[in-house]
Amino acid sequence: MKTVPQATFQTRVRNDAIEGPNPFEWKQVLSNDIFKNKKIVLFALPGAFTPTCSTSHLPRYEELYEQFRAEGVDDVICLSVNDAFVMYQWGQAQGAKNVFLLPDGNGNFTREMGMLVDKENLGFGKRSWRYSMLVNDGVIEKMFAEDGFSDNCETDPFEVSDADTMLDYIKDANQKAA
């Protein structure tokens, strides 16, 4: 089975000792910090503030968060090749309370996953292809990647990386294991 790549993510955390409108400091988060000894659902999408990502992809994972937890998932993570500031503002705009928004600003994790694509045709540059995966202690148990993986794809497929497909898979796997 394939394991998740080792990467360093540049995130921001609130520091109440810092005054002013930006009370945050940088924090490096490693792949092991995220995946070690945990059952994680991670879904990746092309970009914060983009239409499908904002109206369907993130909101549905946020809506089903408690059901994922009830099925034994420790965390639900949304990854995008955006910086920490953009991910934070998008989370605020979306009212995201449960899903952790993980910035892959340099695209290193996405590249190592083999999911980095060029979206130059949309003015996005390098971004993540849309996919979701169930990861158990760093091992990818199941991955749902959208069809049509390619640079400058003319469409934005969104058929299998959605929250319902992942939740149905986990429920089925849990029933079979019981």
C-alpha positions as CSV (number, residue, x, y, z in Angstrom):
1,M,0.0,0.0,0.0
2,K,1.1,3.5,-0.7
3,T,2.0,5.9,2.1
4,V,1.5,9.6,2.1
5,P,4.5,11.7,1.2
6,Q,6.6,13.4,3.8
7,A,6.1,17.1,3.4
8,T,6.3,20.3,5.5
9,F,3.3,22.6,5.4
10,Q,3.5,26.3,6.3
11,T,0.5,27.1,8.4
12,R,-0.6,29.9,10.7
13,V,-1.8,29.6,14.2
14,R,-3.4,32.2,16.4
15,N,-1.2,33.8,19.1
16,D,-3.2,35.9,21.5
17,A,0.1,37.6,22.7
18,I,0.2,39.3,19.2
19,E,-1.9,42.4,19.1
20,G,-3.5,43.9,16.0
21,P,-5.6,42.6,13.1
22,N,-3.2,39.7,12.3
23,P,-2.6,37.8,15.5
24,F,-1.0,34.8,13.9
25,E,2.4,33.3,13.7
26,W,3.9,30.7,11.3
27,K,3.9,27.1,12.3
28,Q,5.4,24.2,10.3
29,V,3.3,21.1,10.3
30,L,4.8,17.8,9.1
31,S,3.0,15.0,7.4
32,N,3.6,12.8,10.5
33,D,1.9,15.5,12.6
34,I,-1.2,15.1,10.5
35,F,-1.3,11.4,9.7
36,K,0.6,9.4,12.3
37,N,-1.6,7.2,14.5
38,K,-4.8,8.8,13.0
39,K,-7.5,7.9,10.6
40,I,-7.8,10.9,8.2
41,V,-10.1,11.8,5.3
42,L,-8.3,14.3,3.1
43,F,-9.8,15.9,0.1
44,A,-7.9,18.1,-2.3
45,L,-9.3,20.7,-4.6
46,P,-8.0,23.2,-7.2
47,G,-8.4,26.4,-5.1
48,A,-10.0,28.4,-2.4
49,F,-12.8,30.8,-3.4
50,T,-13.4,28.9,-6.7
51,P,-17.0,28.0,-7.6
52,T,-17.3,24.2,-7.2
53,C,-14.9,24.2,-4.2
54,S,-16.9,26.8,-2.4
55,T,-20.4,25.8,-3.3
56,S,-20.1,22.0,-3.1
57,H,-16.8,20.4,-2.2
58,L,-15.9,22.0,1.1
59,P,-19.5,22.7,2.3
60,R,-20.6,19.1,2.0
61,Y,-17.6,17.7,3.9
62,E,-18.3,20.3,6.6
63,E,-21.9,19.3,6.7
64,L,-21.1,15.6,7.1
65,Y,-18.2,16.1,9.5
66,E,-20.0,14.5,12.5
67,Q,-20.9,11.5,10.5
68,F,-17.3,11.0,9.5
69,R,-16.3,11.2,13.2
70,A,-19.1,8.7,14.1
71,E,-17.5,6.2,11.6
72,G,-14.1,6.5,13.3
73,V,-12.4,9.3,11.4
74,D,-10.2,11.5,13.5
75,D,-10.0,14.5,11.2
76,V,-11.3,15.7,7.9
77,I,-8.8,17.8,6.0
78,C,-9.2,20.0,2.9
79,L,-5.9,20.5,1.0
80,S,-5.3,23.1,-1.7
81,V,-2.3,24.6,-3.4
82,N,-2.9,28.0,-1.8
83,D,-1.0,29.9,0.9
84,A,-2.0,29.9,4.6
85,F,-3.5,33.4,4.4
86,V,-5.8,32.5,1.5
87,M,-6.9,29.3,3.2
88,Y,-7.6,31.1,6.4
89,Q,-9.7,33.8,4.7
90,W,-11.6,31.2,2.7
91,G,-12.3,29.2,5.9
92,Q,-13.7,32.4,7.4
93,A,-15.8,33.2,4.4
94,Q,-17.1,29.6,4.3
95,G,-17.8,29.4,8.0
96,A,-15.7,26.3,8.2
97,K,-15.7,25.1,11.8
98,N,-14.7,21.4,11.6
99,V,-12.8,20.7,8.4
100,F,-9.1,21.6,8.8
101,L,-7.9,23.7,5.8
102,L,-4.4,22.7,5.0
103,P,-2.3,25.0,2.7
104,D,0.1,23.3,0.4
105,G,1.5,26.6,-0.7
106,N,4.4,25.3,-2.7
107,G,2.6,22.2,-4.0
108,N,5.2,19.9,-2.6
109,F,2.8,17.4,-1.0
110,T,0.6,17.5,-4.1
111,R,3.6,17.0,-6.4
112,E,4.7,14.0,-4.4
113,M,1.2,12.6,-4.6
114,G,1.4,12.8,-8.4
115,M,-1.6,15.1,-8.4
116,L,-0.1,18.5,-9.4
117,V,-1.5,19.8,-12.6
118,D,-1.1,23.0,-14.6
119,K,-4.2,25.2,-14.7
120,E,-2.5,28.0,-16.7
121,N,-5.6,28.1,-19.0
122,L,-7.5,29.5,-16.0
123,G,-4.7,31.7,-14.7
124,F,-4.3,29.5,-11.7
125,G,-0.7,28.2,-12.3
126,K,0.1,24.8,-10.6
127,R,-2.8,23.4,-8.6
128,S,-4.1,20.1,-7.2
129,W,-6.2,17.8,-9.2
130,R,-9.5,17.0,-7.4
131,Y,-9.3,13.8,-5.3
132,S,-10.1,12.4,-1.8
133,M,-8.4,9.7,0.2
134,L,-8.8,7.7,3.4
135,V,-5.5,7.5,5.2
136,N,-4.9,5.3,8.2
137,D,-1.6,5.9,10.1
138,G,0.0,7.3,7.0
139,V,-1.1,4.5,4.7
140,I,-3.6,5.4,1.9
141,E,-6.4,2.9,2.2
142,K,-8.6,4.3,-0.5
143,M,-8.3,7.1,-3.0
144,F,-11.0,8.6,-5.3
145,A,-9.4,10.7,-8.1
146,E,-11.5,12.4,-10.7
147,D,-11.3,11.2,-14.2
148,G,-9.5,13.2,-16.9
149,F,-6.3,14.0,-15.0
150,S,-4.4,16.4,-17.2
151,D,-2.8,19.8,-17.5
152,N,-5.1,22.6,-18.6
153,C,-8.2,20.4,-18.5
154,E,-11.1,22.1,-20.1
155,T,-13.5,20.8,-17.5
156,D,-13.6,20.5,-13.7
157,P,-14.8,17.0,-13.0
158,F,-16.5,16.5,-9.6
159,E,-18.0,13.0,-9.5
160,V,-16.1,10.8,-7.0
161,S,-14.1,13.0,-4.6
162,D,-17.2,14.3,-3.0
163,A,-18.1,13.8,0.7
164,D,-21.0,11.4,0.1
165,T,-18.9,9.0,-1.9
166,M,-16.2,8.9,0.8
167,L,-18.7,8.5,3.6
168,D,-20.5,5.7,1.8
169,Y,-17.2,3.9,1.3
170,I,-16.2,4.2,5.0
171,K,-19.6,3.0,6.2
172,D,-19.5,0.0,3.8
173,A,-15.9,-0.8,4.9
174,N,-16.9,-0.5,8.6
175,Q,-19.9,-2.8,8.1
176,K,-17.8,-5.5,6.4
177,A,-15.2,-5.3,9.2
178,A,-17.8,-5.7,11.9
